[in-house]
Each structure stands twice: as C-alpha cells, then as structure tokens.
Amino acid sequence: MTAPTTDRARQTLLPPVAADDRRQRLKYLALDLGTWSSTASLYESSHLDVVALDPAHEAALREVLLELLEDPALAPHQQDLLKEVAAVYGPTRSHRFTALTEIRQALRRIGDQWNGVPDRDYLDLRRAVAIAVDRCAAGQAALAVTVHRAYDRVFAVPALHAHRLWQVGLRDGYRQPEIRSILAVAVADIKASHLVDVAVSDADRPAGIVYHPGIKRRLLRPDPVRGLGPAAVPDGWPADTDLLIAQSYADLIKRVRAAVAHAGQPRTLLAGLQVPADSEIDEVTVTYPTTLPPSARARLRRTVSDGTGIAVERVHMDYDEAVASALYFVVRGFGGDVEAGLRSFRAGARPVEQALLPTWRRNALVLDIGGGTTDIALLALDLVATRPGGTAADGPRGRHYTLTPRVLGTTGHPQLGGDLLTLRVFYWLKAAVVDAIDAGHAPAARDADDRTLTERLLASGHPKPVTDDVRRILRERLPSHSATPGVRTAAFDRLWEAAEDAKINYLSQGKGYRIEQTFADSLPSDCTWRDAVRALPDGAVVLAPEDFDRMIRPVVGVAAGLAASLVRRTLGRQPGEQLDLVALSGRTTTMPAVHGLIRTRMTEQFLRHDRDGAGPIPWDPQGMLVEHAYAKQTASLGACWARSVKGLSGVDDQRLEAGLDQLEISVHNLLACLPSDFGLAGDHDRVPPLLHQGTVLDKATRRGVLASPPGNLFACTDWKRLNSDDLHLHRILGPELTVQWGAYQYSRHRPGPLPAGLWYRIAVDQELNAWISFCRGTRDAVRPALHPLNGTDLDAGEHLDLLQISRLGEHFDRDGDLLTLPDIEVAAVEEGEDEPEYVTVFRTGTAEQRLSVDLATETSSGTAYAATRPLAASRLPAAVSTSALPVTRTGTLRPAAFVFRARIPGADPVPLGRIRPPQFRDGDYLLPDVPFWAVLDQHGRLRVNAGYPEFLETDSLVRMESEPGWVYTTAMPDSSTDWDPTWDPTTGDH
C-alpha cells in the first residue's frame, strides 16, 4: 500500500459544511474525474417543472418531425396535413401556414426559442404536427413504417429527467456538461488553480501558471510536483500529485455549486430544476478505474475528502467506472415510461425456468474506452414479478417487479484509452515527417527490408505506442522529449495538438490528414527540425484513413479481446446462456472505425470453441449499442442513479390498484461473487489463479458488522503452507494481463528466516480489498482455533446433540467423541414449509480428516474475546460446514429455522432436528446479507453461526508464531505501480 502522503492532518482545500448549517443539501452528486475530461451528475427530485415529455425526448421529437416534414412521401398529403395542423393548433395561429416548409420554419423557430421549460406555443405546435403526421400515415403502409422508425429513434434517447437525473453544466454559462481535465496550476497559490478547457500556448499563458493535463494518471501513486512555492502548498500537504488531484475535485465542486446557484435559469442544463441557490454539498459519489488497486482507492477517497471538505465517510466509492457505466445502460433501457420499459425488457430477455417466481434475465456487456483507461463489466439483469397482476374476477391490478443487477465479472486495462491512440498517431506523424524529409535523399531511416519508418510502425501488431527501433530513430531525427522528467517541450505540445486534430477531426471521420505550412510556423524557434519541415512542399506529409484503421487495430483488439475473454470464461460453460446486450461507452468508441473493429473482433471470439469446453456465445452483432448522446457521462450518471435507488424499496399499493405496474430496483448485492480471478505471482511471471471469478462471497464476520477484517462478505483460499517470504497477489484481467493487487513480505515485519510450520490463507472481500492470515501449525497440517461459540455477542446457543440420536451411535467412541462423520444435510425453511430442499454441508469421513479446526472453549480470563494470556482450557476439535447454509426458496437469508438430517448409506435419512438462526442482543446490528454457517464439534454438538466463524485472532505476529492455533490477519497492500511510462504521454519523454 502506498503510504499516506503525510502523517500530519491536511488542511482542506474547501471549507467543510458545518453540521449546524441549515441550508438545503443536494441529494446525490456523482463526480467522474476523467483522463481527458470530467463530468458531474446530480439526482434531485424536490422541485421539478412538470413536462409532458422528457426534455431529451422533446428535442429528439422536434428533429424527427422536422425530418418527416421534409420527407417526399408526405408531399402528396400536404393539404391534408395543413388541415390537420389547423384543426389541432387552432385556426387563429395556423392561418399563416400554406406549405409544409412554413410549418418546418415555425417549428424550428419556436423550438429554438424554447428554454428547456414548458412553452405552451411550442408544445401546441409540436403536438399538432405530430398528430397530423400520424393521421396522414395511418392509411399509408410505407409512410407508417417511416414514422414508426422515426419515433423509435426518439425514444431510444435516454430520458434522464424522468429518472430525476441531471447533467451539471461545468462551463460555458452552465450549458456544457464536460470540462477538460487540464489543471491550470497557480504556482503561488494552489487554491487558485482550476480546470481549463484549452491549454493555451506558451506565449499566451499567464505568468505563474503551469498546465497539468490528465492528472488522473497519478491515481496509482503520488509523484512530486516541481515549481510549487512553499506558500502555494497548504498545511499538511506535500507538493505532490495528490494535491493536484484534490484541487481538481475541489474545482469540480465549486463548478457544481455555481451551476446549482443558476438552476432554473433558461438555457442552462439545470433549467428545469428549482432548488435554493445556496444549496450545499456534503456528500459525493466518486467513480474510479476498474483496475485501481484497493490502497490507491483508499488514498483517493481521503484525497477527495481533504480537497472538497466533505467528510471522508460521506465520500462514497461504491461503483467503479465499468459497473457505473453498466448501470447507466440499465436505467437507459427503461426509458421514461415504466410500462413500456418493462415490456421492452421482457421482449429482449429469456425466462429463467428454474425460478420460483416469474423471472426474466438479460446478460449485458459494457465496454467503456475512456481517455486513459478501458473498463469492462458483465452484468446479469434479473427481472422478477414479485406480485402477480389481478385476475378477471379481481379486476385490473398492476404487477410489482424487482430488477436486480448482478456483476458477473469486471476487467479492464489501466493505460489503454483514447490518449494511447493519440500517442500512436503522434509517432505516426513523426515517422511520416521523417519519411518525407528523406524522400529523394539517402533512405537513412529504412530497415533491412527497405521499409520506411511509417511502414514499420504500421506493421507492428503490438498496442504499445511505437516499436523500440522506430522510437530510437525518431528520438534522434525529430527530438521532442525533455531533459527534465515530467516537463513537456513546446515541440511535443505542437505535435500532440496536431495528432489530436488528425485523430478527432479527420482520420476518425474517414478523411485524410495533411500537414500544412501553419504547423511548421507553430513550432518553437529552438526546434532543431523546424526548417526541415518548413522546406517540405504542401501535401508531402499525409496520413491516410485506411492506415488509421491499421494504426488503431492493436489497441482496439486488446480492449475487445479482454471483453470477449470475460464473456467466454463466464458464460461459455453455462448451457443456455447468451449475451443479450453489448453496449459501448466512452468517446473513443463513438469512432466508426473503433466500434466496427470491436464488432468484428468479438464476432470472431464468440464463434470459436475452446479446449476447456467453452462453446460459441450467442449474440447479435448488429444489435450492439453505441452510446453517442452521453458517451462520456455514462459513469457519473450510472453511479448517481444507483446511489439514488439504493435506499428505495416497498410496494405502492395505490399504483398497483390503479392497474399500473411498479418497478423496484435493488442494487444492494451488485457484487455477490468475485468479478475476476486472483492469484500469486510465480516463476516466469505466471499467475495461476487461487481464487476464481464467480466464487460466491458467502463469508462474513460472525457478528455481521463491518468492524473486523475482512469486514464484510468475502471469499478465501484454503490454508496453504508458507514457503516464500515475499507474496504478490495479482488480479487476473485477461490472457497474459494482470495487475498487482496486494503484497506482503514476512521478513519486513519479522526479520530472520521463516518459522517452520507457518501457514497462510488469502481473502478478498466485497470491496476487493485483499487480506492475508497466518497461523502456526506443523510441517504437514494447521489447526486454527475458532472463537468460543458461546461468546457474548449471541443471545442463545441453540445446538443439536448428535450423541443422543441412537441411529448415529456407531459414529461415536465410548467417551462420546466422534469417530466418523456421516453426510449431514440442511434445508432453510419458512414457517409451515413441508418439503424443503436439502444441501450437504458436512461430508462423510473420519473425525481426524474432517475435524480440521480447534474450537476454543474458554480462556484464563473468561471468554476468548477478552483473552490477554494463552488459552488455559482445552481446545475441542471441530469442523466448519463446507459452504454457507442455503437460503430459502424465496431467497431469504434468515429462515424460520434450519432443518438438519444425516444420510446413512442404504437407510432412510436420519432427522437431526431444527435450529433457529441466532438472534443478536439489543444494539447489535446484523446486516441483512450475512450468511449462516454450521459448526460441528468432536462431542457431536451442531450449532449455527451468523457469519463465518471467526478465528482466535491476535494482533501480534510473535504470539501467532509462539502459540499454534492463534491467527494473525492483516491487509495486503500493493507495492507496485504496474505502470508503463512509455504509454504515458505526460512524462516528457516522447
């Protein structure tokens, strides 16, 4: 783990909101600090202007109607349409319309005057035109199809306001939802620094300002920032990139406050929202890259808190960028109408045959390629009809549905994004310039195969920016790197600007890009190759769009390959599963060449058979959804929406009785299983998985609270003998791609050789934090000790006594100790349930084989919780169930009772009895998702434990080493950056 940048308390960059401040608080705000640009999204429902259509639908409908009025198919119906418009719009207002062109002009003119708030004249005209077009199309089949397709386009536009979601205007009069992530750093006072949309040239740059683009790249670890004066750095902060990140978030908060202060004003993004101008922000949700390790995530959370003045516990980081973007597509799919959204979902979903209630499922893959990272999520969306509709006798009654998104897997790449494409174009441009300079001269830059630099660069199939040999030549011939690390030269800036212009405005649009004389004139006077470029004739340097496809293919191929690999290893071995939706977000994916390559690569991957049994993946390539309207905002919108529905539940009986359906969305258990494989790095950089994607997170602390590590639901490995002093846990992102997730070096904490008989196990919790536990055993085995089951946290210790069951007598010796275990099964039952479903939780075997832990009974000072000295009483061999106890048929974790029985070969099952789930003392809070586990001791006593039975924990490595059975648990912080500087355009070394 990267240590906090300072041990001193850091002065907040913005003043905190006082607890007694009575100003209205904004409900939910989400910030997405991107590598290229940043956005903010707001959920607010307290004061809304009521409109017939979502404003986004209104704008789309106007454009569609304008197109239809120009359609030649409507020309023969001009007189009929004019009459219909007059009938609806009113003769006094429509007398001036004598042709369709006049209606178009009026609709456009009045619509242009519309400020985002209800305007009766515009709404009446729009309604009149829509009704007239519908009536004219009623008897014309071809025209009707055209009209229906046009309306489909309208309602494909996300209806944000219907879900109380708002884009926040961050610039240009609060009308633009994005601001470039370029921090203009005031070297004399960091608090005066702010985000800017354009980094102006050196000649125009204000004195004392230094531009830092893409500061998000420094989330992984803080780097020093040169040039900041002592007075510029607030108390407690070092002069590093964490300070710049904190100031970036502080500036975003200031921009949000300014936008909210102008809410309700015409032509702003918050024009339809009425909130007090001085509304305050004391809570925020922050998205982060999917591949960001836990320690960097924790550091970011504190940095946001110290930058914005928002208490750290109110800085929420529940959703990474992949999951947040996926949740945006969930809300997008339901549009602005619940009934229509439910019908649409069911039409594109598959019934789940084994479900107890009517259930429909869609598997959705979301691939987000941003400016600096690629983030990918695969979700299962289950729609359950939890309350049926009315019968004919009852009359109409709506259904109550619950939609539950579940994360099946996530992956990504920490450095693969739009800036990598620009960096490749940057080197392509340099290669083309050198080739043009060499034309007609000795081909000094050609290789043994007589290939130019451009040909060699385009032929590379690796996603890195440039091959080493070409980079070396370009560095000599067209130097643009800096002698000072982290400082970019003016020559680099001019080349970078040209590369971005070429990528965005020409090559991605299918047009060639050529260097003009103005480019040479813009180069700094000290550029050693400026005159050589000036001497080139116009048209000497041309980048062709067909070569752009070759240039981006390695990068896009990696992103598409990661997504396809995630789908194949998740769905490929599950019969009947298919991929129902593929959605792309991020501005990079809006390029036709990019989403075309993604479609092609995925089709190739999904058609093949794997040796491990994974078959083809059914999907519809033509149904792939590319988000254009909110390509950059998907993460902040999705996170904001999820935060808003997290606390909502319940049934609206009035709505159901009116015959209307109700949709409830549950995002509480988004991450119910591991989203990827985790493994320890081994020889030759191999990372065999220890924990597998899809492993259910079914363990928790026995009290069901978040205080003790691993703290919440988690998955863990078996106990393994420690043979290496240095352990490096990696998250496996795809074939041959991992990122270090945690590390632990034993000798750093206990110098000297490893003690004999030391064992370890690794756990990953629901927030993907990594933990490691150590226990002293023997060379061949380890017997960790459990806390006493009669600890002070439980009200009662109900148990079943297997020794008292005569049919199990042969499993005990004369002293009443277990010799062997039968198969023991359990069912979770509701009140009055007669035919439960049983699962096996203890397997048959000898007691020596199966009783693999020790149950501490007491200590010299009472209970083990208060133990300060070694255990004085005996430890009882015991076993923990092989898995968490099952849920009820309806999915309830806390049943009325658990019913146990034993299986004996050749005989009927042996009833063992019922145990009610443990009840906690007053004041203890049991989380609703804490699973139950069973514990069986050597005397045949069978108990149920809330949460995974806790070990006898010590915070001392010395005690753990000296007293076998005690367990020492600690976090596994990451110690590596996994960062390739040659992929980073801001290093000054390009």
PyMOL commands that set and color helices and strands:
alter all, ss='L'
color gray80, all
select helices_A, chain A and resi 55-69+72-89+91-94+100-113+120-137+141-155+161-163+190-192+215-219+230-232+241-261+294-308+312-314+321-333+338-347+418-438+453-459+468-477+490-509+517-522+530-534+545-571+587-590+592-607+621-623+634-645+653-657+683-685+746-749+802-804+806-811+847-850+864-866+957-962+981-983
alter helices_A, ss='H'
color red, helices_A
select strands_A, chain A and resi 28-33+37-43+165-167+178-180+182-186+194-196+209-213+284-286+315-316+350-351+359-369+374-387+400-413+513-514+542-543+581-585+625-626+662-665+677-680+689-691+714-716+720-721+726-734+737-745+758-765+770-776+785-786+799-801+820-821+823-829+839-842+845-846+853-856+875-880+897-903+910-915+932-937+941-946+967-971
alter strands_A, ss='S'
color yellow, strands_A
deselect
rebuild
show_as cartoon
